[in-house]
Structures are given as structure tokens and as C-alpha cells.
Amino acid sequence: MFREHLKLMNLVIGEKTLTQKDDVRRLLLDKKEVELLEIYEKNKKDIADILMDIAKNDSEWKFRRDAVKILGKAEEKASVDLLKEILLKDYLTIMRKTAAKALGNIGETSAIKPLLEALNTCKDPVVITEVACALGVLKAKEAIEPLTVMLRKHEDGEIREHAAEALGNIRDEKAIDALVMSLKEDKEDWVRGRAAEALGLIGDKRVVPDLISALEKDSGIGVSGKIATALGRLKDPAAVNPLVKFLQKGQNEENRRAITYALGEIGDKEAAEVFLDLLENDEDETVRYWSCLSLGFIKYKNAVNIILDVLITDPSVRIRKTAAITLAQFAPKTKKAINYILKSINEDTEEEVKQQSKEALIRIAKTHGFKNEKEFLKDLGLS
């Protein structure tokens, strides 16, 4: 691989033997990130020292930046102090931004203090957004107050969005009020959507009425889908009717997917007839897929006949496979059902569908107490 990583410790080009640092620089230059990480795993201390030297002292900023990226991806704890210094003092925006991301990746709580300092003192939006993300990755509860202030008051919509994202990743109830306010009042669609997403991640069901209200009123691009996703995460049956009503108004593909997934997450049988309609009629494969899975999850046995038809007729291999999986969950013991499964095994043009149907038959037989599918078929008079 890349001449055995350029024989890192003993690379010779012509008559000149390159130093280890030059070898690492060459790998950085050629974007051989995977190879460099592999070498790092075999010789962590030496390679980390070289990368830190490049990050601190190299005359080319691109090498410095890429060295910092590798240190972050390698989760090299020994580099934390250097990365703090770069974050707070480097004259290049790209270096401060990359150092912030690397500190988040490394995951050391000692990075929280300098990240907070950067959040409170930095004026560069590019750096601020990366710092906010890193604090979210670190789940830094100390960052909740400055992030909520940023969410409420910062004039830059992208910064408000990243503040909401970070608060969602921190997952603390102290952020709820600010996020609900953002959901209701922020002027930017993408910020309101991110606030909804964050509320779903925090997981407090007290916000369900706020999310439902926003679902009914907010016409912003992409917001409804994120609200639906948040309601699905919260798994509150109170959201089923509002989601169904919203779906029935006629939605785009993205919203139909989000709502179908959310209803499946909630897992309430009240949505069963909606799933049946979507499975039979929706043109989008993903919507039909989630509908089919959800019918199995909620064990809505009135769906068996429709799922049998889907197993044979749906144009999507993915859906036919899912139909077989769902039928195994229902474990029907009728000649009609088993004949459909046998037809799939014998006639489907895709081997993966045939195999899934075979596995469904075996599982159904075992569910009904038979040693194998042959005994089961004999009992039904289908051998």
C-alpha cells in the first residue's frame, strides 16, 4: 500500500534519505489519510510527535491544518494543549476552526474551558460555529448558558442554527425554554427546524404540544419534517392524530418519509390504516418501506392480505423483502398466506427476496411448533 507507506522509517529517493517528518509531510501532501492513520496506530508516540511538530511549526498552513485534522481523527490526547493554543492564538481562521473540531473529536473534557473562552471572545463566525459544534460533541453543560444566549440573540442565522444543534447534542432540559422560543419565533426556517430537532433529542415530552402547534402552523422549508422526526423520537401517542391530519393534507416526499417514520417510532395502532394506505398507494419506496415495517412492529394482523399482495406485486426488491420479514412477524397459518410465500420462493426473480421468503417460512413453522417447514407444509396439506 503506497509502497508500504513509503517505507516510512527508511524511505530512499535516489541517493537522498528523507527524514521521518518529510515522510509524514509527503503522506499529508498526497492526502493519504487512511495510510497515515494506519501508521499512527503502529507507532503512536513518534507519529504524534511529528504531527504536532508540523501543526505547530511548518511553514505551509495546509500541512499544519492537515496535521491537526489527523491528530483529531486519531483522538491523540497528547495534542490537546497544542490544539488549545492554536484555537486561542493562531492568526489563521482555518487553523482555529480545525483545532476546535479536533478538540471535539478527541473528547477530552479539559478542552471545554478553552472552547468556552473561544466562544465568548471570538468574532469570526466560521470559528464560532465549529466551537459550538465541539462543545455539543463534548456534551459540555457549562456551555448551555452562552449557547442559549447565542441562540436567542446572535444576528447570524448560521450561528444560531449551530447553537441549537449543540444544545440538542448536550441534551439538557435547561436548554428547552430557549429552543421552544427559537422554534416559535426565529425568522429563519433552518434554525426553527434545528430547534425542533434538538427538542426531540433532549427527550422531554412536555414540549409535545409546542411541536404539534408548530407542525400545524409552520410552513417553512424543511421545518415540518424535522418537527415530525422530533415527535417520533418523543414517542408520545398524543402526536399520532396531528401527524396523520398533517399527512392527509398532502405532503412532499420528504415530509411523507418523516411522518411515516415518526408514526412508526410512536408505534400506535391508531396509525395502522394510514400505513396500509401508504403501503398500497404511495409512490415513494421509502414511505412504503417504513409503512410495511411499522405494520409488523405494531402487529396489525388485518394487514396480512395486503402485505401478501405486496410480497408478490411490489416493483421494489426492498419492499418485497420487507414484506417477507413482516409476514414472519405475523406468522399466518393459512393456506393462502403460505401459498403466497411459496410463490415468492419459487417465482421471484430476485434471489434475495426468495431467501427472505424461505427464512419467513422457516420462522412461521417454528412459531407454530413445527420442527421444520416440511412438517408445517405437510400439516397444511401443501407438501
Backbone torsions as a table, in degrees:
resi	resn	phi	psi	omega
1	MET	NA	118.0	-178.3
2	PHE	46.7	50.4	-176.8
3	ARG	51.6	51.0	-178.8
4	GLU	52.8	51.9	178.9
5	HIS	57.8	36.7	-179.5
6	LEU	60.5	25.2	-176.8
7	LYS	45.1	62.7	-164.5
8	LEU	-43.7	-40.7	-175.5
9	MET	-87.7	-4.3	-176.2
10	ASN	-155.1	54.5	-176.9
11	LEU	-85.1	128.9	-179.8
12	VAL	-122.9	124.9	173.0
13	ILE	-119.3	115.0	-173.2
14	GLY	63.4	-123.8	-179.4
15	GLU	-104.7	0.3	-174.2
16	LYS	-98.8	124.8	175.2
17	THR	-92.5	120.8	-177.2
18	LEU	-81.4	151.5	175.7
19	THR	-75.3	163.5	177.6
20	GLN	-58.7	-38.4	-179.9
21	LYS	-62.0	-41.9	177.9
22	ASP	-63.0	-36.2	178.3
23	ASP	-62.7	-44.3	179.7
24	VAL	-66.1	-40.6	177.6
25	ARG	-60.2	-39.2	179.8
26	ARG	-63.5	-42.6	177.8
27	LEU	-63.4	-39.2	176.6
28	LEU	-64.8	-42.9	-179.7
29	LEU	-60.7	-41.0	-176.8
30	ASP	-88.1	8.3	177.4
31	LYS	58.7	37.9	179.4
32	LYS	-91.3	60.6	-175.1
33	GLU	-63.7	-44.6	-178.5
34	VAL	-62.2	-45.7	-180.0
35	GLU	-62.3	-40.9	-178.7
36	LEU	-66.7	-38.8	176.9
37	LEU	-66.5	-35.0	176.6
38	GLU	-64.8	-42.8	178.7
39	ILE	-65.2	-41.1	177.6
40	TYR	-56.5	-43.5	-178.5
41	GLU	-61.7	-28.0	-178.7
42	LYS	-87.0	-20.9	-174.3
43	ASN	-149.9	64.1	-167.0
44	LYS	-59.3	-49.3	-172.8
45	LYS	-64.2	-48.4	-177.4
46	ASP	-63.6	-45.2	-178.2
47	ILE	-68.8	-38.2	177.3
48	ALA	-61.7	-42.4	178.5
49	ASP	-60.9	-42.4	179.4
50	ILE	-64.7	-45.5	179.9
51	LEU	-62.0	-40.5	178.9
52	MET	-66.7	-36.2	176.9
53	ASP	-64.0	-43.4	178.5
54	ILE	-64.3	-45.1	-178.6
55	ALA	-60.6	-32.8	-176.7
56	LYS	-89.4	-39.2	-164.3
57	ASN	-118.6	-12.8	-173.2
58	ASP	-63.0	145.9	-178.6
59	SER	-77.5	-16.4	-179.3
60	GLU	-103.5	121.1	-175.4
61	TRP	-64.6	-29.7	-179.2
62	LYS	-66.0	-37.4	176.2
63	PHE	-66.8	-41.4	178.8
64	ARG	-60.8	-48.2	180.0
65	ARG	-58.6	-48.2	-176.1
66	ASP	-67.8	-32.3	175.5
67	ALA	-64.5	-41.4	177.8
68	VAL	-63.2	-41.5	177.5
69	LYS	-57.7	-45.9	-178.8
70	ILE	-64.7	-41.7	178.1
71	LEU	-59.5	-39.5	177.6
72	GLY	-67.5	-46.4	-178.6
73	LYS	-67.1	-30.3	177.0
74	ALA	-80.3	-6.5	-178.1
75	GLU	54.2	46.2	-176.3
76	GLU	-80.8	102.9	-175.7
77	LYS	-65.5	-29.8	-179.1
78	ALA	-65.0	-16.0	-177.4
79	SER	-91.2	-1.7	-172.6
80	VAL	-59.5	-45.7	-178.7
81	ASP	-61.8	-41.8	177.9
82	LEU	-63.3	-43.0	-179.0
83	LEU	-65.3	-36.5	174.6
84	LYS	-58.7	-46.2	-179.4
85	GLU	-61.6	-43.8	179.1
86	ILE	-63.1	-43.9	-179.1
87	LEU	-57.9	-43.0	-172.3
88	LEU	-92.7	-20.9	-170.6
89	LYS	-125.8	-17.2	-174.6
90	ASP	-65.3	144.6	-177.2
91	TYR	-81.4	-11.7	-177.6
92	LEU	-99.0	128.4	176.7
93	THR	-56.5	-45.0	-176.7
94	ILE	-61.6	-33.9	178.7
95	MET	-71.9	-43.3	179.6
96	ARG	-64.0	-42.0	177.9
97	LYS	-61.9	-46.7	-177.3
98	THR	-67.5	-36.7	177.9
99	ALA	-64.6	-39.9	178.4
100	ALA	-60.5	-46.5	179.6
101	LYS	-63.4	-41.3	179.9
102	ALA	-62.9	-40.4	178.3
103	LEU	-62.8	-38.7	175.3
104	GLY	-63.6	-42.6	-179.6
105	ASN	-64.1	-38.3	-177.5
106	ILE	-68.1	-36.4	171.1
107	GLY	83.6	17.4	179.2
108	GLU	-84.7	128.9	-179.0
109	THR	-66.2	-20.0	177.8
110	SER	-64.6	-15.0	179.0
111	ALA	-80.4	-13.5	-174.9
112	ILE	-63.0	-44.6	-177.0
113	LYS	-59.5	-51.3	177.8
114	PRO	-66.0	-31.9	176.7
115	LEU	-65.2	-40.2	176.6
116	LEU	-64.4	-40.4	177.7
117	GLU	-60.4	-43.7	178.9
118	ALA	-64.6	-39.4	180.0
119	LEU	-61.6	-38.2	-175.4
120	ASN	-84.3	-20.7	-174.2
121	THR	-113.5	-23.3	-174.2
122	CYS	-74.9	142.4	179.0
123	LYS	-107.8	-8.2	-175.1
124	ASP	-85.7	115.1	-177.9
125	PRO	-56.6	-35.4	-178.5
126	VAL	-62.8	-41.5	180.0
127	VAL	-74.0	-41.6	-178.1
128	ILE	-58.3	-45.3	-178.5
129	THR	-62.4	-39.1	-180.0
130	GLU	-70.8	-36.8	176.9
131	VAL	-63.6	-44.2	178.6
132	ALA	-59.6	-44.3	178.9
133	CYS	-60.8	-43.4	-179.8
134	ALA	-62.4	-41.5	177.2
135	LEU	-63.5	-35.1	175.4
136	GLY	-66.0	-44.7	178.4
137	VAL	-59.3	-39.2	-179.7
138	LEU	-79.8	-3.3	-179.3
139	LYS	51.7	47.4	-173.8
140	ALA	-81.2	100.5	179.9
141	LYS	-62.9	-26.0	178.1
142	GLU	-63.7	-18.0	-177.0
143	ALA	-90.1	-6.4	-173.7
144	ILE	-58.9	-48.1	-177.0
145	GLU	-61.6	-52.8	179.7
146	PRO	-64.4	-32.1	178.9
147	LEU	-69.8	-38.2	178.5
148	THR	-68.9	-36.5	175.0
149	VAL	-61.8	-43.0	179.4
150	MET	-63.2	-41.6	-179.5
151	LEU	-63.2	-38.0	-176.9
152	ARG	-80.3	-34.6	-164.3
153	LYS	-119.7	-19.0	-173.7
154	HIS	-67.9	138.5	-176.2
155	GLU	-76.9	-19.0	-178.0
156	ASP	-87.3	116.1	-178.0
157	GLY	-61.6	-36.3	179.9
158	GLU	-65.1	-38.0	177.7
159	ILE	-67.0	-41.3	177.4
160	ARG	-61.7	-40.1	179.0
161	GLU	-61.3	-45.3	-179.3
162	HIS	-69.6	-30.5	174.4
163	ALA	-63.4	-43.8	178.1
164	ALA	-62.9	-43.2	178.7
165	GLU	-59.9	-45.6	-179.5
166	ALA	-62.7	-41.9	179.0
167	LEU	-63.1	-37.0	175.9
168	GLY	-64.2	-38.9	-180.0
169	ASN	-71.8	-31.8	177.4
170	ILE	-70.3	-34.8	171.9
171	ARG	61.3	54.9	178.7
172	ASP	-122.3	137.7	-176.9
173	GLU	-63.3	-19.8	179.5
174	LYS	-62.7	-19.6	-178.2
175	ALA	-88.6	-6.9	-170.6
176	ILE	-60.7	-47.6	-175.3
177	ASP	-58.9	-44.3	-179.4
178	ALA	-65.7	-38.4	-179.3
179	LEU	-69.9	-39.6	177.0
180	VAL	-63.5	-41.6	177.9
181	MET	-61.9	-41.6	178.6
182	SER	-64.2	-42.5	178.0
183	LEU	-58.1	-38.6	-176.7
184	LYS	-83.6	-33.3	-164.7
185	GLU	-120.6	-19.4	-174.5
186	ASP	-62.2	141.6	-174.7
187	LYS	-80.6	-13.9	-177.2
188	GLU	-100.4	130.8	-179.3
189	ASP	-56.5	-47.6	-172.5
190	TRP	-68.3	-26.9	176.8
191	VAL	-72.4	-43.3	177.8
192	ARG	-62.2	-40.8	177.5
193	GLY	-62.4	-41.9	179.9
194	ARG	-67.4	-35.3	177.0
195	ALA	-63.8	-42.1	177.2
196	ALA	-60.6	-46.1	179.0
197	GLU	-57.5	-44.3	-179.9
198	ALA	-63.5	-40.8	178.5
199	LEU	-62.4	-37.3	175.9
200	GLY	-64.5	-39.3	-179.8
201	LEU	-67.9	-37.8	179.6
202	ILE	-64.5	-37.8	168.5
203	GLY	86.5	19.4	179.1
204	ASP	-93.6	116.9	-174.7
205	LYS	-68.8	-10.4	178.1
206	ARG	-62.5	-19.5	-178.2
207	VAL	-88.9	-1.5	-178.5
208	VAL	-55.0	-47.0	178.4
209	PRO	-59.3	-37.2	178.4
210	ASP	-65.4	-40.9	179.2
211	LEU	-67.4	-41.4	178.5
212	ILE	-62.2	-44.2	178.3
213	SER	-59.8	-42.9	179.4
214	ALA	-66.8	-36.4	178.1
215	LEU	-59.8	-40.6	-177.0
216	GLU	-75.7	-27.5	-171.2
217	LYS	-107.7	-28.6	-169.6
218	ASP	-86.1	118.7	-179.7
219	SER	-104.6	14.4	-178.3
220	GLY	-65.7	151.9	-178.6
221	ILE	-64.4	121.6	175.6
222	GLY	80.6	-8.0	-175.5
223	VAL	-70.4	-44.2	-176.1
224	SER	-58.9	-40.7	-180.0
225	GLY	-62.4	-40.5	-179.8
226	LYS	-71.2	-35.2	175.5
227	ILE	-63.9	-44.5	178.6
228	ALA	-59.7	-43.4	178.9
229	THR	-60.7	-42.4	179.0
230	ALA	-63.0	-42.8	178.5
231	LEU	-63.6	-36.6	176.0
232	GLY	-63.0	-42.5	178.6
233	ARG	-61.3	-35.4	-176.7
234	LEU	-78.5	-16.5	172.2
235	LYS	53.0	39.6	179.6
236	ASP	-98.6	120.3	179.7
237	PRO	-56.9	-21.0	179.1
238	ALA	-62.7	-18.5	-179.0
239	ALA	-86.4	-10.0	-173.3
240	VAL	-62.3	-54.7	-177.9
241	ASN	-60.3	-46.2	177.4
242	PRO	-60.3	-37.9	178.7
243	LEU	-67.1	-42.2	179.5
244	VAL	-64.4	-45.5	179.3
245	LYS	-61.3	-40.2	179.5
246	PHE	-65.4	-40.8	178.6
247	LEU	-62.3	-41.1	-175.7
248	GLN	-70.7	-11.9	175.7
249	LYS	-74.3	-11.5	-178.1
250	GLY	94.0	112.3	-174.3
251	GLN	-127.7	160.4	175.4
252	ASN	-74.2	172.5	-175.6
253	GLU	-57.9	-43.8	-177.9
254	GLU	-61.5	-44.7	179.7
255	ASN	-68.3	-39.2	178.9
256	ARG	-61.9	-40.9	177.9
257	ARG	-61.9	-47.6	-177.3
258	ALA	-63.4	-41.6	-178.0
259	ILE	-69.2	-42.4	179.5
260	THR	-61.4	-44.3	179.0
261	TYR	-63.5	-43.1	-179.1
262	ALA	-62.0	-45.0	178.5
263	LEU	-62.0	-36.8	176.2
264	GLY	-65.9	-39.6	178.0
265	GLU	-62.4	-40.7	-179.9
266	ILE	-67.7	-40.3	172.2
267	GLY	71.3	36.2	-179.1
268	ASP	-101.3	134.9	-177.2
269	LYS	-65.3	-14.3	178.0
270	GLU	-60.5	-22.2	-179.1
271	ALA	-93.0	2.5	-171.7
272	ALA	-58.9	-45.8	-177.6
273	GLU	-66.4	-30.4	176.1
274	VAL	-66.0	-44.0	178.1
275	PHE	-60.3	-41.2	179.5
276	LEU	-61.4	-46.2	179.8
277	ASP	-61.3	-44.2	-179.8
278	LEU	-65.5	-40.9	-178.9
279	LEU	-63.1	-38.9	-179.0
280	GLU	-77.6	-34.6	-164.2
281	ASN	-121.1	-19.4	-174.4
282	ASP	-72.6	139.5	-177.0
283	GLU	-80.5	-15.5	-175.9
284	ASP	-89.1	127.8	-177.5
285	GLU	-61.6	-41.0	-177.7
286	THR	-65.6	-38.5	177.6
287	VAL	-63.3	-45.1	178.8
288	ARG	-64.2	-38.0	-179.7
289	TYR	-61.0	-51.6	-179.5
290	TRP	-65.4	-34.4	178.4
291	SER	-63.7	-44.1	-178.9
292	CYS	-65.3	-46.3	178.2
293	LEU	-60.7	-42.2	-176.5
294	SER	-65.9	-37.6	178.0
295	LEU	-61.6	-36.5	175.5
296	GLY	-69.6	-41.2	-177.8
297	PHE	-62.9	-42.1	-179.0
298	ILE	-87.3	-0.6	176.3
299	LYS	54.9	51.5	179.6
300	TYR	-90.2	92.1	-169.7
301	LYS	-68.4	-18.4	175.2
302	ASN	-66.0	-8.7	-179.7
303	ALA	-85.8	-6.5	-171.0
304	VAL	-57.0	-47.5	-175.9
305	ASN	-62.8	-40.8	178.9
306	ILE	-66.9	-40.6	-179.8
307	ILE	-67.1	-33.9	175.1
308	LEU	-61.2	-43.7	177.5
309	ASP	-63.1	-41.5	179.0
310	VAL	-61.3	-39.6	179.5
311	LEU	-56.8	-33.9	-176.4
312	ILE	-94.5	-34.7	-166.7
313	THR	-109.4	-20.4	-174.9
314	ASP	-63.4	135.8	-177.8
315	PRO	-71.7	-14.8	-176.2
316	SER	-91.6	125.7	175.7
317	VAL	-59.1	-42.4	-179.3
318	ARG	-59.0	-41.4	-178.3
319	ILE	-71.8	-40.8	179.3
320	ARG	-62.6	-41.2	176.0
321	LYS	-61.1	-43.2	-179.0
322	THR	-66.1	-36.2	176.8
323	ALA	-60.8	-41.7	178.1
324	ALA	-62.9	-42.8	178.7
325	ILE	-61.8	-43.0	-178.3
326	THR	-67.6	-39.3	177.4
327	LEU	-62.5	-35.8	177.1
328	ALA	-62.3	-34.9	177.9
329	GLN	-68.4	-38.4	179.1
330	PHE	-74.4	-30.6	-179.2
331	ALA	51.0	56.3	-179.4
332	PRO	-68.1	143.5	179.2
333	LYS	-121.5	62.4	175.9
334	THR	-129.0	152.5	179.3
335	LYS	-60.6	-39.7	-179.2
336	LYS	-58.9	-49.5	-177.2
337	ALA	-62.0	-46.1	-176.9
338	ILE	-69.0	-34.6	176.4
339	ASN	-62.9	-38.5	176.9
340	TYR	-63.9	-42.1	179.5
341	ILE	-65.3	-41.0	177.2
342	LEU	-63.6	-38.3	177.9
343	LYS	-62.6	-40.5	177.4
344	SER	-62.4	-44.0	-179.4
345	ILE	-62.0	-40.1	-173.5
346	ASN	-87.7	-27.8	-168.9
347	GLU	-119.2	-17.5	-178.1
348	ASP	-61.8	141.9	-176.5
349	THR	-81.6	-10.8	-177.9
350	GLU	-107.9	125.4	-176.5
351	GLU	-61.5	-36.4	-177.8
352	GLU	-67.7	-30.2	176.0
353	VAL	-72.1	-44.1	177.1
354	LYS	-54.4	-46.4	-177.2
355	GLN	-64.6	-41.0	-179.9
356	GLN	-66.3	-36.6	177.6
357	SER	-68.0	-38.7	175.2
358	LYS	-59.7	-44.7	180.0
359	GLU	-65.4	-35.6	177.3
360	ALA	-63.9	-43.6	179.4
361	LEU	-61.5	-43.4	178.9
362	ILE	-62.1	-44.2	-178.6
363	ARG	-66.2	-40.3	179.2
364	ILE	-62.9	-42.9	179.1
365	ALA	-59.6	-45.4	-179.3
366	LYS	-66.7	-36.9	178.7
367	THR	-59.7	-34.5	-178.8
368	HIS	-93.6	12.8	170.7
369	GLY	87.9	14.7	179.2
370	PHE	-95.0	146.8	-178.8
371	LYS	-66.0	-35.0	-179.1
372	ASN	-155.5	173.9	-175.2
373	GLU	-70.1	-26.5	-179.9
374	LYS	-64.6	-44.5	177.9
375	GLU	-63.0	-38.6	179.6
376	PHE	-63.0	-46.7	-179.6
377	LEU	-64.6	-37.0	178.5
378	LYS	-64.2	-41.1	179.9
379	ASP	-62.6	-33.9	178.8
380	LEU	-84.9	-4.1	-177.7
381	GLY	75.6	29.7	-177.3
382	LEU	-116.0	9.8	-177.4
383	SER	-74.4	NA	NA
